[in-house]
């Protein structure tokens, strides 16, 4: 299984992965649905552009963390919906836990000391 380790050089990518995997943990979605879900739940700060979203989806699929399936739904014809694999469930859970730990540590570093 891939290592979800949070390092300064990978923070943005790991943040996007955590957001995507968390959204997919609530159910299968196609790319546009994922983008809408993140924007609705997190506001504009967490909106993913298509140029960011789809390369991450393809990478997560290549790594076996999500599976994509084509369907003939909607007026635009075929759409690819994504769902978590078992490895994706485990990786997503670990990544979320790592983010919570990281944010707690960062909050501690950012606190001003009492004078």
C-alpha positions in Angstrom: 0.0 0.0 0.0 1.3 3.5 -0.8 2.7 5.6 2.1 0.5 8.5 3.0 3.3 10.2 4.9 2.8 14.0 5.2 5.9 15.9 4.3 6.2 19.6 3.4 6.9 18.8 -0.2 3.7 16.7 -0.5 1.2 18.6 1.6 -0.9 19.9 -1.3 -1.1 16.6 -3.0 -1.9 14.7 0.2 -4.5 17.3 1.1 -6.3 16.8 -2.2 -6.1 13.0 -1.9 -7.6 13.2 1.6 -10.4 15.4 0.4 -11.2 13.1 -2.6 -11.0 9.9 -0.7 -13.2 11.3 2.1 -15.8 12.4 -0.5 -15.7 8.9 -2.1 -16.0 7.3 1.4 -19.6 8.7 1.3 -20.3 7.0 -2.0 -19.3 6.6 -5.6 -19.1 9.8 -7.7 -18.0 11.0 -11.1 -15.4 13.7 -11.3 -17.8 16.6 -11.5 -19.8 15.3 -8.6 -16.6 15.1 -6.6 -15.7 18.7 -7.4 -19.3 19.9 -6.4 -19.2 17.9 -3.2 -16.0 19.4 -2.1 -17.0 22.9 -3.0 -20.4 22.6 -1.3 -19.0 21.1 1.9 -15.8 23.2 2.1 -16.5 26.3 0.2 -14.4 27.9 -2.4 -11.2 27.3 -0.5 -11.5 23.6 -1.3 -12.6 23.8 -4.9 -10.5 21.6 -7.1 -10.0 22.7 -10.7 -10.3 20.0 -13.4 -6.7 20.3 -14.2 -5.9 19.2 -10.6 -8.7 16.8 -9.9 -8.5 14.4 -12.9 -4.7 13.8 -12.7 -5.1 12.9 -9.0 -8.1 10.6 -9.8 -6.0 8.8 -12.5 -3.1 8.4 -10.1 -5.3 7.1 -7.3 -6.8 4.6 -9.8 -3.4 3.6 -11.1 -2.3 3.0 -7.5 -5.3 0.7 -6.8 -6.9 3.1 -4.3 -10.0 3.8 -6.3 -11.8 2.0 -9.2 -13.4 3.8 -12.1 -16.4 2.4 -14.1 -17.9 3.9 -17.2 -21.7 4.3 -17.5 -24.2 5.7 -20.0 -25.9 8.2 -17.7 -27.0 11.7 -18.2 -27.3 13.9 -21.3 -23.6 13.9 -21.9 -23.3 10.2 -22.5 -20.6 8.2 -20.8 -19.3 9.2 -17.4 -16.7 7.5 -15.3 -17.7 7.1 -11.7 -15.1 6.3 -9.0 -15.4 4.3 -5.9 -13.0 3.3 -3.1 -11.2 0.0 -3.2 -10.5 -1.7 0.2 -6.9 -0.4 0.0 -8.4 3.0 -0.7 -10.5 2.8 2.5 -7.5 1.9 4.6 -5.2 4.5 2.9 -7.9 7.2 3.3 -8.4 6.4 7.0 -4.7 6.5 7.6 -4.3 9.8 5.6 -7.1 11.4 7.6 -5.6 10.4 10.9 -2.2 11.7 9.7 -3.8 15.0 8.8 -5.5 15.4 12.2 -2.1 14.7 13.9 -0.3 17.1 11.5 -2.9 19.9 12.1 -2.7 19.5 15.9 1.1 19.7 15.7 1.0 22.7 13.4 -1.5 24.5 15.7 0.9 23.9 18.6 3.8 25.4 16.6 1.7 28.5 15.6 0.6 29.4 19.1 2.3 32.4 20.6 3.9 31.8 23.9 2.4 33.5 26.9 4.4 36.6 28.0 
